[in-house]
């Protein structure tokens, strides 16, 4: 298969124009302004999407996982024993209920057909000492490490706790989804290590500045509240800072991929990552 987005092959960064549509069809569950924002900027915050009971149940179970290290596979903070992420959480009823008919319908419209879950996870930021995430495009990793050939994929983030600048809300670069940044190969990094503290696939400050200049834009702090839904394209550059508060902040992520965009062989020539990080046996969402 032709590689349209060569990355982690040499020592240089490179910017390539996006080849796929961002939106195939307008979802009935979103307003025209919301889908236009998503199409133009690569992300949108949908206020009050989830019910109080949906969020309450998800929060209760996410706390159990965090406090007891139970449930599904967890990753730890790089410098402590605190839980950073829990994977494959859609198998638990409290999180499966968040993937309701509205969200599935949105995924099918945006991606233009049947969809499946590439990945699901909880990301935690416990108070004070939790690390953030470097600037990156998810697609760059999923393409290189998982064999996702095209950009027909997006993430739906269910906001469990209020996200503020102080507790490390997600930041986006509007319109950055239109350009792919090829990144240098750094070395052999284990999947767990890369998931806990990403070092590969991280654009340089110069490349970030070039993207901002190219689209005449700046970073956007996605401050949002419990119950909101944040949608962002797989190639949108994003980052989140450290949590400087005393309170933990929790979000749940569901990655929807088009069934026609199912994984092939990883484009870096390596082996597939574990199923909980990248699903190679897709189950179509109904």
Long-range contacts (C-beta under 8 A, 24 or more apart in sequence): 1-149, 1-264, 1-265, 3-149, 3-267, 4-149, 4-150, 5-139, 5-140, 5-143, 5-180, 5-182, 5-267, 6-182, 6-267, 7-140, 7-143, 7-144, 7-180, 7-181, 7-182, 7-183, 7-201, 7-267, 8-144, 8-182, 8-183, 8-184, 8-185, 8-186, 8-200, 8-201, 8-268, 9-182, 9-185, 9-268, 10-184, 10-185, 11-184, 11-185, 12-182, 12-184, 13-181, 13-182, 13-183, 13-184, 13-203, 13-204, 13-206, 13-207, 14-181, 14-182, 15-179, 15-180, 15-181, 15-182, 15-207, 15-210, 15-211, 15-214, 16-179, 16-180, 16-181, 16-182, 17-178, 17-179, 17-180, 18-151, 18-177, 18-178, 18-179, 18-180, 18-235, 19-150, 19-151, 20-150, 20-151, 20-152, 21-112, 21-152, 22-110, 22-151, 22-177, 22-233, 23-109, 23-110, 24-109, 24-110, 24-111, 24-112, 24-113, 25-109, 25-110, 25-112, 26-109, 27-105, 27-106, 27-109, 27-110, 28-105, 28-109, 29-102, 29-105, 29-106, 30-106, 38-110, 38-231, 38-233, 40-174, 40-175, 41-172, 41-174, 41-175, 41-177, 41-220, 41-236, 42-172, 42-174, 42-175, 42-176, 42-177, 42-178, 42-232, 42-233, 42-235, 42-236, 43-172, 43-174, 43-220, 43-222, 43-230, 43-231, 43-232, 43-233, 43-236, 43-238, 44-230, 44-231, 44-232, 45-222, 45-224, 45-228, 45-229, 45-230, 46-228, 46-229, 46-230, 46-231, 47-224, 47-225, 47-228, 48-225, 48-227, 48-228, 49-102, 49-158, 49-227, 49-228, 49-229, 50-98, 50-158, 50-227, 50-228, 50-229, 51-227, 52-227, 54-97, 54-98, 54-158, 54-227, 55-158, 55-160, 55-226, 55-227, 57-94, 57-97, 58-94, 58-95, 58-97, 58-98, 58-158, 58-160, 58-252, 59-160, 59-161, 59-250, 60-94, 61-92, 61-94, 61-95, 62-86, 62-94, 62-122, 62-124, 62-160, 62-250, 62-252, 65-89, 65-122, 66-124, 66-126, 66-248, 66-250, 72-276, 73-274, 73-276, 75-192, 75-195, 75-196, 76-196, 77-126, 77-129, 77-130, 77-131, 77-196, 78-131, 78-193, 78-196, 78-197, 79-129, 79-131, 80-129, 82-124, 82-126, 82-129, 82-130, 83-124, 83-126, 84-123, 84-124, 84-130, 84-131, 84-196, 85-121, 85-122, 85-123, 85-124, 85-195, 85-196, 86-121, 86-122, 86-124, 87-119, 87-120, 87-121, 87-276, 87-277, 88-120, 88-121, 88-275, 88-276, 89-120, 89-121, 89-122, 89-252, 90-117, 90-120, 90-254, 95-120, 95-122, 95-252, 98-158, 98-252, 98-254, 99-254, 99-285, 103-156, 103-229, 103-254, 104-285, 104-286, 106-156, 106-231, 107-154, 107-156, 107-256, 107-285, 110-154, 110-231, 110-256, 111-152, 111-153, 111-154, 111-256, 111-257, 111-258, 111-261, 112-152, 112-258, 113-258, 113-259, 113-260, 114-258, 114-259, 114-284, 114-285, 115-256, 115-257, 115-258, 115-259, 115-284, 115-285, 116-256, 116-257, 116-259, 116-262, 116-279, 116-282, 116-283, 116-284, 116-285, 117-254, 117-255, 117-256, 117-257, 117-279, 117-282, 117-283, 117-285, 118-142, 118-146, 118-148, 118-153, 118-255, 118-256, 118-257, 118-263, 118-278, 118-279, 118-282, 119-253, 119-254, 119-255, 119-276, 119-277, 119-278, 119-279, 120-252, 120-253, 120-254, 120-255, 121-252, 121-253, 122-250, 122-251, 122-252, 122-253, 123-250, 123-251, 123-252, 123-253, 124-248, 124-249, 124-250, 125-167, 125-168, 125-240, 125-242, 125-243, 125-248, 125-249, 125-250, 126-243, 126-248, 127-243, 127-245, 127-246, 127-247, 127-248, 128-243, 128-244, 128-245, 128-246, 130-168, 130-242, 130-243, 130-248, 131-197, 131-242, 132-168, 132-239, 132-240, 132-241, 132-242, 132-243, 133-198, 133-238, 133-239, 133-240, 134-198, 134-199, 134-202, 134-239, 135-202, 135-203, 135-208, 135-237, 135-238, 135-239, 136-198, 136-201, 136-202, 136-203, 136-237, 136-238, 136-239, 137-176, 137-177, 137-180, 137-181, 137-201, 137-203, 137-234, 137-235, 137-236, 137-237, 137-238, 138-234, 138-235, 138-238, 138-255, 139-180, 139-234, 139-235, 140-180, 140-181, 140-182, 140-183, 140-201, 140-235, 141-194, 141-198, 141-200, 141-201, 142-234, 142-278, 143-267, 144-201, 144-266, 144-267, 144-268, 145-191, 145-194, 145-266, 145-268, 145-270, 145-273, 145-278, 146-263, 146-266, 146-272, 146-273, 146-277, 146-278, 147-263, 147-264, 147-265, 147-266, 147-267, 147-272, 148-234, 148-257, 148-261, 148-263, 149-261, 149-264, 149-267, 150-261, 151-177, 151-180, 151-233, 151-234, 151-235, 152-257, 152-258, 152-260, 152-261, 153-233, 153-234, 153-255, 153-256, 153-257, 153-258, 153-261, 154-231, 154-232, 154-233, 154-234, 154-255, 154-256, 155-231, 155-232, 155-234, 155-253, 155-254, 155-255, 155-256, 156-229, 156-230, 156-231, 156-253, 156-254, 156-255, 156-256, 157-229, 157-230, 157-231, 157-232, 157-251, 157-252, 157-253, 157-254, 158-229, 158-251, 158-252, 158-253, 158-254, 159-224, 159-225, 159-226, 159-227, 159-228, 159-229, 159-230, 159-251, 160-226, 160-250, 160-251, 160-252, 161-226, 161-247, 161-248, 161-249, 161-250, 161-251, 162-224, 162-225, 162-226, 162-249, 163-222, 163-223, 163-224, 163-225, 163-249, 163-251, 164-223, 164-245, 165-221, 165-223, 165-241, 166-243, 166-244, 166-245, 167-243, 167-244, 167-245, 167-247, 167-249, 168-240, 168-241, 168-242, 168-243, 168-244, 168-249, 169-221, 169-222, 169-223, 169-224, 169-240, 170-222, 170-230, 170-232, 170-238, 170-239, 170-240, 170-251, 171-219, 171-220, 171-221, 171-222, 171-238, 171-239, 171-240, 171-241, 172-219, 172-220, 172-222, 172-232, 172-236, 172-237, 172-238, 173-208, 173-211, 173-212, 173-215, 173-217, 173-218, 173-219, 173-220, 173-236, 173-237, 173-238, 174-215, 174-217, 174-220, 175-215, 175-217, 176-211, 176-215, 176-217, 176-235, 176-236, 176-237, 177-233, 177-234, 177-235, 177-236, 177-237, 178-215, 179-211, 179-214, 180-235, 181-207, 181-211, 181-237, 185-268, 191-273, 191-274, 191-277, 195-277, 203-237, 208-237, 211-237, 256-285, 257-282, 259-284
